[in-house]
Amino acid sequence: MKLLFVNPVTRYLDNARHVPLGILQLMSIIDRDHRWKQVLYDANAWRLDDFQHGKMKGLQSALRSDDWDYVLIGSLITAYNYIKLA
C-alpha cells in the first residue's frame, strides 16, 4: 500500500512555523503496524504552490511521483482554499 500525506498551506501570507505533528504521528503508527510506503508532501513548509493563481506544481509533482493508493489531506479551516484546489 502506498500513501501520500499532504499538509496543505494554512496561512499563505505568513511563514510556516510548525511541524505537522498530527500527520507525523499517524505516519509513525502506520509504519509501526503495517510498514507501508508513505510520503509526506508538506506544502506549508515548501511553499512551491501558488494556489491563489491556481498553480499547483508542487502538489501535481507529488501526485505524479508514484501510483498512490490513497492521498490523505486534512487541516484547519484556514487551509480551505488550498484543499479546494487540490
N, C-alpha and C positions, 0 to 999 in steps of 0.2 A: 504494500500500500504506500502511495506517495501523497504527502500532504504539503500544501503550501499555505503558510500562515501569513496574513497581510496585516501589518499595523498601519492604519491609514494616518494621513496628516490630520492633526487635531486643530492646531491654530496656525493657519497658513502664514500669517504676517508676524509670527513670533518664532523664536528659536526653539528647537527641540530641547527639552530639559530632563526628561525622564526615560528610563529604560522600561520597555513594555513587560513588566514583571508578571502580569497575568498570563500573557501568551507564553512567556518563557517557562512558567510553572506547568502549564498544560503540555508543552513540548517535553519537558522533563519527565512528567508522569507517563506520557505515551512512550517515550524512549525506554523508560524503566520496564514497562509492561509489555510492549509489543515490538520494539526495535524496527519500526517503520521508518522509511526515508522521510525526513522533514526538512523544510527550508523556511526561513523567516525572511520575508521581504519587508523591511522597516522603512516604509515610505516617509514616515515622520522624521526619521534621522537622516536619510539620504537626500530627501527633497529633490528628487530627479523629475518629478511630475509637476507640470504646470496645469493643474486641473481647472484653474479659473479660466483658462483659454482652451480647455478640452484636450490638452496634450498629455497623454498618459504613457510616455515612452518607457519609463522605468517599470511600471506595472505590466505593460504589454510584454516587455522583455522577460520579466519573471514568469509570466504565464506561458510564454512560448519556450522557456528553457527546458521543459520536461513535459511528459504526458501525465499531468496531475490527476489523481483520483478524486481529491477534494481540495477546494480552495476555501479557507476559513478566514473570515474577515469580521471584525467587530470593534466597536469603540463607543465613545460617548456621542451625544447629540451634536457636539461641536465638529464631528467628522462627517456629518450627514452629506454634505455636498460632494466630498471625495468618494464616499461609498456609493452614492447615487450614480456617479460617472463610471465607477468600477464595474 
